[in-house]
């Protein structure tokens, strides 16, 4: 096993997988056009074992308070796996399986597995979190940075959420569900039928981000990129909506990006 970059191809689609850079997708090129913002912080990184912000970096495990480093003061953000090394378990021309061992500062041992599968018209990202021992709360999500512009008009977003999580001054959901507001956004939305968000670069490409999960964060406050982040729970979800990883039941999630030229 190694952590060298992996290139997957299918038709005129090409994906770069970077185990040594937090297990992120470094690039997605379709017909030679790069869809993801480039740079070591960008591409599409896995958010695991939590998504978005944890209030003041603290969450409860039963009666035990766990403290995570405040890497986005006053909060902890986006998990630990994007800062750690991943290893390649196996690869083929169009699929890669990479793994990451959970370690300090995360207090529970466990393994994250990500499977990246490329087809001519779609990219499937599947992730699981398993425990070796004790049960623990966790979340899974993905944080893609789609280029706002591919050389033509700016991307347009189309989605129909059932609600928007009201965002407090601390950037965290207040617990109130409100009618979706117009952007710009750094907000979490509920889609109980599953995440379904379409990005359209007029005259060029239409790409749909889909998932069975019902939570998506949309961030489009940056000039260069737009983020559409499917995840297994809302920000601060380790406190408000914990999903337990147990020895008999891992936490699993999948997102599928499909595209067509227009």
Protein Blocks (a to p, Z undefined) as FASTA:
>chain_A
ZZbdcdddehjbccdddfknooiafbdceehiafbdcdjklmjddddfbehjaehhiace
hjaccddddfbccbdeeijklmpccddfbdcfkbccdddddddfbfbdcdddddddddfk
bccdddddddfkbccdddddddddddfbgoiacdddddddfbdcdddfkopaehiacddd
ddddddddddfkopadddddehiaccddddfbfbdcddfkbfkbccddddfbdehklmmm
ccdddfklccddddddddddZZ
